[in-house]
Each structure stands twice: as structure tokens, then as C-alpha cells.
Amino acid sequence: MKEKGFRRDCLGIPYALFLVCFVAAPLLVILYYAFTNGQGQFTLQNLIGFFTSPNTVGTLVYSLAIAVATTLVCLLIGYPVAYLLARSKMKHKTVIVLLFVMPMWINFTLRITALKEVLTLLEGNLAFHPFLNTIIGMTYDFLPFMILPMYTTLLKLDGTLLEAAADLGATPFSVFWKVTIPLSMPGIVSGVVMVFLPSMTNYVVLDMLCNSTYIMGSLIGSYFSAYDWNNGSMIALVLLVIILVFTLYTNRYDTQETGRGGALLS
């Protein structure tokens, strides 16, 4: 028994080494550069400069605006699609789901380049609508990540609960709002997390759609390209904290909604 336990413990060693080398070590490097100056001396000036600079604060606000708008558009489009696919009685609905997933198999740059050509034909000069084009590009790129978790959750929804609510006199809207939405909340939260977080940093869409403005990812890249690792690391650290807080909050909300769903089931 001891030998078996020892062998099981050894199986975790490669994973631990991976975490140390590729997660813990890079974070320590970021922390070091974030709280030091060019001479390697400890300083808080990088942190103060982040919150006092109109450039960094404006970029953060702009990134949040893009992420919120993209998430809302994906949610408004994705939920009806996921609901109709999950609740429909079509025999080959998995083929339709596959059609939403297939664009993810194509190279990212090819997809955005094709979208750029379409937008150019429709709008002419893409520079006239930078924010709108960014939202369209982000939505086109991340919509499958919103649809799939909601579709999976709605597919597992117990139909007898909906029938019971209707038998008790609830209107179709009440059934949808008070039963379907709460039970599908785990899928909604998962989709929001999978869309919101990368939308704040995916600056490739902005660059390819002729948007000259910066988001957090492009701002970090500009600092590192200029060999200003200290300010670049501080911006990356602040963004990491924001993402961590958002993830913890959504996980807590997801747990609460799952508990409410369990109460409905009981």
C-alpha cells in the first residue's frame, strides 16, 4: 500500500514542476519588475503612475467598455441561439451546433482578415467606426465561447420542471424568467467569463480592423517593446488582479445560483 501511495504522489511531481516553472516563476519576475525601478530599487512609483496617468486609466476604461459591450452582444445573440437549439426537437441539431464551432477550426488571422474585407465593402473606411468594428470583430471571434456553455446547460435542463410550472398556472414568460433563466445561470456565467476576460486583452482584432486605439493587451505590449519592463509589468499585474477579482466574484455567483437551482429541483 505504501508503494502504491508513493507512486501516486510521484505522479504529481511533473505537474508541480510545470506550475513552478511556467506559472510561479513568471509571476515572481512580474512582481519584481513591477515594484522596482530601472536600477533594481524598490519603488511604488509604477503603481502610483498607473492610477495617475490619463493614458493608462483611459486605456483601462476603454478596455472595460469593449469587454462589457462584447459580452452583452454575445449574450443577447448567444442565449436565444443556445435556447432554441437545446429546446428544439430537430433530429440533426448537433450539426447546427457544429456550424457555430467550425469557424474556430480556421486560423484566427484568416477569419479576421475575411471579416475586415466584408466590413470594408459595407462601410468603406474602417477608421470611421473603430469602436463598432472592434465589437463586431470581438463578437465574431468569441460568440462560440458564449453559445457552447449555455447550450450544454440548457440541454441538461429537466423539462418536467417547465411543465410543472406551466401546470401551476405560470405564463410562458414566467416559466422562462423564473425557472429557465435561474437553472441556466451556470452556463451564462461560464460564457460571460470566457468572453469578458479575453476581450480586455485581445488587441489583435483592433490592429487588424484598423483601430488605432489601445486596450490593455496592446498597452502592455507597447511598454515591453520599448524595453520599459517595470511599467509594463505593473500594468500586467493590475490587469491580473482585475481578472482574479472578476473570476472569484463570478465563481461565487455561480455557486449561489447553482444552489438556487438545486432548491428549485428539490
C-alpha positions in Angstrom: 0.0 0.0 0.0 2.9 2.4 0.8 4.4 1.7 -2.6 1.1 2.5 -4.4 0.7 5.7 -2.3 4.3 6.7 -3.1 3.7 6.1 -6.8 0.5 8.2 -6.8 2.4 11.1 -5.1 5.1 10.9 -7.7 2.5 11.4 -10.5 2.0 14.9 -9.2 5.7 15.9 -9.4 5.7 16.8 -13.2 2.6 18.9 -12.7 4.2 20.7 -9.7 7.3 21.3 -11.7 5.2 22.7 -14.6 3.4 25.1 -12.2 6.7 26.3 -10.6 8.5 26.8 -14.0 5.6 28.3 -16.1 3.3 29.9 -13.5 5.0 30.8 -10.3 8.4 31.8 -11.7 6.9 34.2 -14.3 4.7 35.8 -11.7 7.7 36.4 -9.4 9.5 38.0 -12.3 6.5 40.3 -13.0 6.3 41.2 -9.3 10.0 42.0 -9.2 9.9 44.4 -12.2 6.5 45.9 -11.1 7.9 47.1 -7.8 11.4 48.1 -8.8 12.8 50.9 -11.0 15.4 50.7 -13.7 18.2 50.4 -11.1 16.5 47.5 -9.3 15.5 49.5 -6.3 12.1 49.0 -4.6 9.5 51.7 -5.5 5.8 52.3 -5.6 6.1 54.8 -8.4 5.0 52.3 -11.0 1.8 51.7 -9.1 1.1 55.3 -8.5 1.9 56.2 -12.1 -0.7 53.7 -13.3 -3.6 55.3 -11.4 -2.4 58.9 -12.1 -1.7 58.6 -15.8 -4.6 59.5 -18.1 -3.1 57.2 -20.7 -3.3 54.0 -18.6 -6.6 54.9 -16.8 -8.2 55.8 -20.1 -7.0 52.6 -21.7 -8.4 50.6 -18.8 -11.8 52.3 -19.1 -11.8 51.7 -22.9 -10.8 48.1 -22.4 -13.6 47.6 -19.9 -16.1 49.3 -22.3 -15.1 47.0 -25.1 -15.3 43.9 -22.9 -18.7 44.8 -21.5 -20.2 45.7 -24.9 -18.8 42.5 -26.5 -20.1 40.3 -23.6 -23.6 41.9 -23.8 -23.8 41.5 -27.6 -22.6 37.9 -27.4 -25.1 37.2 -24.6 -28.0 38.7 -26.4 -27.2 36.8 -29.6 -25.9 33.6 -28.0 -28.7 32.9 -25.4 -31.6 32.7 -27.9 -29.5 30.6 -30.2 -28.5 28.2 -27.4 -32.1 28.1 -26.1 -33.6 27.3 -29.5 -31.0 24.6 -30.2 -31.3 23.0 -26.8 -35.1 23.0 -26.6 -35.9 22.2 -30.2 -36.8 18.7 -31.4 -34.7 18.8 -34.5 -33.0 15.5 -35.3 -29.8 17.0 -36.6 -29.4 20.0 -34.3 -25.9 18.8 -33.4 -25.0 19.7 -37.0 -26.1 23.3 -36.4 -24.1 23.4 -33.2 -21.1 22.2 -35.3 -21.6 25.1 -37.7 -21.1 27.5 -34.9 -17.9 25.7 -33.8 -16.4 25.2 -37.2 -15.1 28.8 -37.6 -12.9 28.1 -34.5 -11.1 25.5 -36.6 -9.9 28.1 -39.1 -6.9 30.3 -38.4 -7.7 33.4 -36.4 -6.0 35.8 -38.7 -7.7 34.4 -41.7 -11.1 34.8 -40.1 -10.5 38.4 -39.1 -9.0 39.2 -42.5 -12.1 37.9 -44.2 -14.3 39.9 -41.7 -12.2 43.0 -42.5 -12.9 42.6 -46.2 -16.7 42.3 -45.6 -16.7 45.4 -43.3 -14.7 47.3 -45.9 -17.3 46.6 -48.5 -20.2 47.5 -46.2 -18.7 50.6 -44.6 -15.9 51.8 -46.8 -13.3 53.2 -44.5 -13.0 51.1 -41.3 -11.3 54.0 -39.5 -14.6 55.8 -39.2 -16.1 53.2 -36.9 -13.2 51.9 -34.7 -15.3 51.0 -31.6 -18.1 49.4 -33.6 -15.8 47.4 -35.8 -13.9 46.2 -32.7 -17.2 45.0 -31.1 -18.1 43.2 -34.4 -14.7 41.5 -34.6 -14.7 40.5 -30.9 -18.3 39.2 -31.2 -17.4 37.2 -34.3 -14.4 35.7 -32.6 -15.9 34.9 -29.2 -19.5 34.1 -29.9 -19.0 30.3 -29.9 -17.5 30.6 -26.4 -20.8 32.1 -25.2 -23.1 29.7 -27.0 -21.4 26.4 -26.1 -21.6 26.5 -22.3 -25.2 27.9 -22.3 -26.2 25.2 -24.9 -24.7 22.5 -22.7 -26.5 23.8 -19.6 -29.9 24.2 -21.3 -29.6 20.8 -22.9 -29.4 19.2 -19.4 -32.4 21.2 -18.2 -35.2 19.0 -16.8 -38.3 19.6 -19.0 -40.6 18.3 -16.3 -39.9 21.4 -14.2 -41.1 23.6 -17.0 -44.2 21.5 -17.4 -44.9 21.6 -13.7 -44.6 25.4 -13.6 -47.0 25.7 -16.6 -49.4 23.3 -14.9 -49.4 25.5 -11.8 -50.6 28.5 -13.9 -47.4 30.2 -14.8 -47.3 32.1 -18.1 -44.7 31.1 -20.7 -42.7 34.3 -19.8 -42.9 33.5 -16.1 -41.7 30.0 -16.7 -38.8 31.3 -18.8 -37.9 34.1 -16.3 -38.3 32.2 -13.0 -37.3 28.7 -14.0 -35.3 28.6 -17.2 -33.0 31.6 -16.5 -32.1 30.6 -12.9 -31.3 27.0 -13.9 -29.3 28.1 -16.9 -27.3 30.7 -14.9 -24.2 28.4 -14.6 -23.9 28.3 -18.3 -24.4 32.1 -18.6 -21.7 32.8 -16.0 -19.3 30.5 -17.8 -20.0 32.1 -21.1 -19.6 35.6 -19.6 -16.2 34.7 -18.1 -15.0 33.1 -21.3 -15.9 36.2 -23.4 -15.2 39.1 -21.0 -11.7 38.2 -19.9 -10.1 37.7 -23.4 -12.0 40.7 -24.7 -10.0 43.0 -22.5 -6.6 41.9 -23.9 -7.2 40.7 -27.5 -5.6 43.6 -29.2 -5.0 41.7 -32.5 -8.6 42.4 -33.5 -8.0 46.1 -33.0 -4.9 46.1 -35.1 -6.3 44.1 -38.0 -9.5 46.2 -38.1 -7.6 49.4 -38.4 -8.3 50.6 -34.8 -5.5 52.9 -33.7 -6.7 52.9 -30.1 -5.1 50.8 -27.3 -6.6 48.2 -25.0 -4.8 46.7 -22.0 -3.0 44.0 -24.0 -1.7 46.4 -26.6 -0.6 48.8 -23.9 1.4 46.2 -22.2 3.0 45.1 -25.4 4.0 48.7 -26.2 5.8 49.1 -22.9 7.7 45.9 -23.3 8.5 46.7 -26.9 10.1 50.0 -25.6 12.1 47.9 -23.0 10.1 49.5 -20.1 9.6 46.3 -18.3 8.9 48.0 -15.0 5.8 49.9 -16.0 4.8 47.0 -18.4 4.9 44.5 -15.5 2.9 46.8 -13.3 0.1 47.1 -15.9 0.2 43.4 -16.3 -0.1 42.9 -12.6 -3.0 45.3 -12.2 -4.8 43.5 -15.1 -4.1 40.2 -13.4 -5.6 41.4 -10.2 -8.7 42.7 -12.0 -9.1 39.3 -13.8 -8.7 37.5 -10.5 -11.3 39.5 -8.7 -13.7 39.1 -11.6 -13.2 35.4 -11.7 -13.6 35.0 -7.9 -16.8 37.0 -8.0 -18.3 35.1 -10.9 -17.4 31.7 -9.3 -19.1 32.8 -6.1 -22.2 34.0 -8.0 -22.2 30.7 -10.0 -22.1 28.7 -6.7 -25.0 30.7 -5.3 -27.1 30.3 -8.5 -26.3 26.6 -8.6 -27.6 26.3 -5.0 -30.8 28.1 -6.0 -31.2 25.8 -9.0 -30.8 22.8 -6.6 -33.6 24.3 -4.5 -35.8 24.5 -7.5 -35.1 20.9 -8.3 -36.0 19.8 -4.8 
